[in-house]
Protein backbone atom coordinates (compact mmCIF):
# COMPACT_ATOMS: atom_id res chain seq x y z
CA UNK A 1 0.00 0.00 0.00
CA UNK A 2 1.82 3.07 -1.25
CA UNK A 3 1.30 6.23 0.78
CA UNK A 4 1.84 9.78 -0.46
CA UNK A 5 2.17 13.00 1.53
CA UNK A 6 2.26 16.71 0.91
CA UNK A 7 2.56 19.40 3.59
CA UNK A 8 1.28 22.95 3.88
CA UNK A 9 2.22 25.27 6.76
CA UNK A 10 -0.48 23.92 9.09
CA UNK A 11 -1.65 20.71 7.42
CA UNK A 12 -0.40 17.28 6.47
CA UNK A 13 -2.28 15.69 3.53
CA UNK A 14 -1.71 11.96 3.09
CA UNK A 15 -3.36 9.54 0.70
CA UNK A 16 -3.50 5.97 -0.48
CA UNK A 17 -5.24 4.25 -3.38
CA UNK A 18 -7.69 1.42 -2.68
CA UNK A 19 -9.73 -1.09 -4.70
CA UNK A 20 -9.47 -2.22 -8.29
CA UNK A 21 -10.60 1.29 -9.26
CA UNK A 22 -7.49 2.82 -7.62
CA UNK A 23 -9.58 5.34 -5.69
CA UNK A 24 -7.57 7.92 -3.80
CA UNK A 25 -8.50 8.29 -0.12
CA UNK A 26 -7.26 11.49 1.50
CA UNK A 27 -6.56 12.25 5.16
CA UNK A 28 -6.12 15.94 6.02
CA UNK A 29 -4.57 16.50 9.45
CA UNK A 30 -4.05 19.78 11.32
CA UNK A 31 -0.69 19.29 12.95
CA UNK A 32 -1.18 21.54 16.01
CA UNK A 33 -4.67 20.44 17.04
CA UNK A 34 -4.72 16.93 15.59
CA UNK A 35 -8.08 17.60 13.90
CA UNK A 36 -8.59 15.25 10.94
CA UNK A 37 -10.76 15.10 7.81
CA UNK A 38 -11.15 11.92 5.74
CA UNK A 39 -12.12 12.42 2.08
CA UNK A 40 -13.77 9.61 0.08
CA UNK A 41 -14.01 6.41 2.10
CA UNK A 42 -14.00 4.59 -1.20
CA UNK A 43 -13.49 0.90 -0.43
CA UNK A 44 -11.61 -1.55 1.81
CA UNK A 45 -12.28 -0.10 5.24
CA UNK A 46 -9.67 -2.40 6.81
CA UNK A 47 -6.94 -0.84 4.63
CA UNK A 48 -8.22 2.68 5.27
CA UNK A 49 -8.41 2.05 9.00
CA UNK A 50 -4.81 0.86 9.02
CA UNK A 51 -3.85 3.94 7.02
CA UNK A 52 -5.55 6.47 9.33
CA UNK A 53 -4.67 4.80 12.64
CA UNK A 54 -6.54 5.20 15.91
CA UNK A 55 -6.68 8.98 16.34
CA UNK A 56 -10.16 10.51 16.02
CA UNK A 57 -11.58 11.65 12.68
CA UNK A 58 -14.04 14.52 13.01
CA UNK A 59 -15.57 14.42 9.52
CA UNK A 60 -15.82 12.03 6.58
CA UNK A 61 -16.54 13.91 3.36
CA UNK A 62 -17.64 12.31 0.09
CA UNK A 63 -16.90 14.22 -3.12
CA UNK A 64 -19.68 12.68 -5.19
CA UNK A 65 -22.28 9.95 -5.48
CA UNK A 66 -20.58 7.27 -7.58
CA UNK A 67 -20.52 3.80 -6.06
CA UNK A 68 -16.75 3.41 -6.14
CA UNK A 69 -16.33 6.42 -3.84
CA UNK A 70 -18.75 5.32 -1.11
CA UNK A 71 -18.26 1.58 -0.56
CA UNK A 72 -16.54 1.99 2.84
CA UNK A 73 -18.54 5.04 3.95
CA UNK A 74 -21.00 3.27 6.26
CA UNK A 75 -18.19 1.32 7.95
CA UNK A 76 -16.08 4.47 8.29
CA UNK A 77 -18.88 6.36 9.99
CA UNK A 78 -19.80 3.46 12.26
CA UNK A 79 -16.20 2.93 13.35
CA UNK A 80 -15.16 6.57 13.80
CA UNK A 81 -18.38 8.23 14.91
CA UNK A 82 -17.47 11.07 12.55
CA UNK A 83 -19.83 13.59 11.02
CA UNK A 84 -20.66 12.76 7.40
CA UNK A 85 -20.64 15.42 4.69
CA UNK A 86 -21.33 15.69 0.96
CA UNK A 87 -22.60 18.13 -1.62
CA UNK A 88 -26.27 18.95 -1.17
CA UNK A 89 -27.30 17.68 -4.61
CA UNK A 90 -25.59 14.28 -4.27
CA UNK A 91 -26.43 13.60 -0.63
CA UNK A 92 -29.64 11.63 -1.20
CA UNK A 93 -28.00 9.44 -3.85
CA UNK A 94 -25.01 8.80 -1.57
CA UNK A 95 -27.35 7.72 1.22
CA UNK A 96 -29.17 5.35 -1.15
CA UNK A 97 -25.93 3.90 -2.54
CA UNK A 98 -24.06 3.51 0.74
CA UNK A 99 -26.69 3.07 3.43
CA UNK A 100 -25.02 5.89 5.38
CA UNK A 101 -26.70 9.08 6.58
CA UNK A 102 -25.29 12.39 5.33
CA UNK A 103 -25.56 14.86 8.19
CA UNK A 104 -23.93 17.87 6.50
CA UNK A 105 -25.27 18.83 3.08
CA UNK A 106 -22.75 21.32 1.79
CA UNK A 107 -23.52 24.24 -0.49
CA UNK A 108 -21.25 25.96 -2.99
CA UNK A 109 -19.14 28.60 -1.27
CA UNK A 110 -19.54 27.23 2.25
CA UNK A 111 -16.50 26.43 4.35
CA UNK A 112 -15.56 23.66 6.71
CA UNK A 113 -12.55 23.77 9.01
CA UNK A 114 -9.74 21.43 9.93
CA UNK A 115 -8.22 22.96 13.01
CA UNK A 116 -8.02 26.67 12.21
CA UNK A 117 -7.72 26.18 8.43
CA UNK A 118 -10.85 26.99 6.42
CA UNK A 119 -11.61 24.77 3.42
CA UNK A 120 -13.89 26.11 0.70
CA UNK A 121 -16.55 23.90 -0.86
CA UNK A 122 -16.84 24.27 -4.65
CA UNK A 123 -19.80 22.77 -6.51
CA UNK A 124 -18.67 21.47 -9.92
CA UNK A 125 -21.69 20.43 -11.97
CA UNK A 126 -21.27 17.78 -14.64
CA UNK A 127 -19.56 14.58 -13.54
CA UNK A 128 -22.51 14.20 -11.19
CA UNK A 129 -25.15 16.80 -10.31
CA UNK A 130 -23.69 17.37 -6.85
CA UNK A 131 -19.94 16.81 -7.24
CA UNK A 132 -17.86 19.00 -4.96
CA UNK A 133 -14.19 19.90 -4.72
CA UNK A 134 -12.24 21.29 -1.77
CA UNK A 135 -10.00 24.34 -1.96
CA UNK A 136 -7.45 24.47 0.84
CA UNK A 137 -5.64 27.80 1.23
CA UNK A 138 -2.95 27.65 3.90
CA UNK A 139 -0.36 30.40 3.97
CA UNK A 140 1.16 30.65 0.50
CA UNK A 141 0.04 27.12 -0.41
CA UNK A 142 -3.14 26.14 -2.24
CA UNK A 143 -4.39 22.58 -2.69
CA UNK A 144 -7.44 21.41 -4.63
CA UNK A 145 -8.99 18.04 -3.83
CA UNK A 146 -10.94 17.68 -7.05
CA UNK A 147 -12.82 14.40 -6.76
CA UNK A 148 -13.53 13.10 -10.25
CA UNK A 149 -14.13 16.55 -11.76
CA UNK A 150 -10.53 17.32 -12.76
CA UNK A 151 -7.61 15.03 -13.59
CA UNK A 152 -4.22 15.39 -15.23
CA UNK A 153 -5.17 15.82 -18.87
CA UNK A 154 -8.74 16.95 -18.58
CA UNK A 155 -12.11 17.06 -16.85
CA UNK A 156 -13.83 14.04 -15.40
CA UNK A 157 -16.14 11.90 -17.50
CA UNK A 158 -19.54 13.28 -18.45
CA UNK A 159 -22.42 11.54 -20.19
CA UNK A 160 -23.95 14.30 -22.30
CA UNK A 161 -22.90 17.43 -24.16
CA UNK A 162 -24.84 19.49 -21.62
CA UNK A 163 -23.00 17.94 -18.68
CA UNK A 164 -19.63 18.47 -20.39
CA UNK A 165 -20.44 22.12 -21.10
CA UNK A 166 -21.54 22.61 -17.50
CA UNK A 167 -18.41 21.01 -16.05
CA UNK A 168 -16.07 22.96 -18.30
CA UNK A 169 -17.82 26.23 -17.42
CA UNK A 170 -17.51 25.52 -13.71
CA UNK A 171 -13.88 24.46 -14.03
CA UNK A 172 -13.06 27.69 -15.84
CA UNK A 173 -14.91 30.11 -13.56
CA UNK A 174 -14.70 28.36 -10.21
CA UNK A 175 -11.26 26.76 -10.45
CA UNK A 176 -8.91 28.10 -13.15
CA UNK A 177 -10.05 31.74 -12.87
CA UNK A 178 -9.48 31.84 -9.12
CA UNK A 179 -6.57 29.52 -8.31
CA UNK A 180 -2.86 30.18 -8.88
CA UNK A 181 -0.74 28.02 -11.14
CA UNK A 182 1.09 26.62 -8.11
CA UNK A 183 -2.09 24.95 -6.81
CA UNK A 184 -1.61 21.21 -6.33
CA UNK A 185 -4.54 19.19 -7.71
CA UNK A 186 -5.32 15.93 -5.91
CA UNK A 187 -7.86 13.93 -7.97
CA UNK A 188 -10.12 11.02 -7.14
CA UNK A 189 -7.94 8.54 -9.03
CA UNK A 190 -4.37 8.51 -10.25
CA UNK A 191 -1.52 10.99 -10.07
CA UNK A 192 -1.63 14.58 -8.87
CA UNK A 193 -0.94 17.62 -11.02
CA UNK A 194 -1.00 21.42 -10.78
CA UNK A 195 -3.30 24.12 -12.10
CA UNK A 196 -0.37 25.60 -14.01
CA UNK A 197 0.30 22.30 -15.77
CA UNK A 198 -3.32 21.95 -16.90
CA UNK A 199 -4.21 25.59 -17.64
CA UNK A 200 -2.71 25.76 -21.19
CA UNK A 201 -4.97 22.90 -22.30
CA UNK A 202 -8.39 24.29 -21.40
CA UNK A 203 -9.26 25.23 -24.98
CA UNK A 204 -8.06 21.83 -26.22
CA UNK A 205 -10.37 20.11 -23.75
CA UNK A 206 -13.26 22.30 -24.84
CA UNK A 207 -12.72 21.44 -28.50
CA UNK A 208 -12.18 17.76 -27.78
CA UNK A 209 -15.39 17.36 -25.83
CA UNK A 210 -15.94 14.05 -24.11
TABEL-V445008 format. One record per backbone hydrogen bond with DSSP energy under -1.0 kcal/mol. NH is the residue of the N-H (numbers start at 0). CO is the residue of the C=O. If there is no record, write none. Layout:
NH;CO / NH;CO
This chain:
3;14 / 5;12 / 7;10 / 11;28 / 12;5 / 13;26 / 14;3 / 15;24 / 17;22 / 21;18 / 22;17 / 23;187 / 24;15 / 25;38 / 26;13 / 27;36 / 28;11 / 29;34 / 30;9 / 33;29 / 36;27 / 37;58 / 38;25 / 39;60 / 41;39 / 47;43 / 48;44 / 49;45 / 50;46 / 51;47 / 52;48 / 57;35 / 58;35 / 59;82 / 60;37 / 61;84 / 68;65 / 69;66 / 70;41 / 71;40 / 72;69 / 75;71 / 76;72 / 77;73 / 78;74 / 79;75 / 80;76 / 82;57 / 84;59 / 85;103 / 87;105 / 89;86 / 90;86 / 93;89 / 94;90 / 95;91 / 96;92 / 97;93 / 98;94 / 103;83 / 105;85 / 108;120 / 109;106 / 111;118 / 113;116 / 116;113 / 118;111 / 119;134 / 120;109 / 121;132 / 123;130 / 125;127 / 131;62 / 132;121 / 133;144 / 134;119 / 135;142 / 137;140 / 140;137 / 142;135 / 143;183 / 144;133 / 145;185 / 148;145 / 150;153 / 153;150 / 155;148 / 163;159 / 164;160 / 165;161 / 166;162 / 167;163 / 168;164 / 169;165 / 170;166 / 171;167 / 172;168 / 173;169 / 174;170 / 175;170 / 176;171 / 178;174 / 182;179 / 183;141 / 184;192 / 185;143 / 187;146 / 192;184 / 194;182 / 195;180 / 197;193 / 198;194 / 200;197 / 201;198 / 204;200 / 205;201 / 206;202 / 207;203 / 208;204
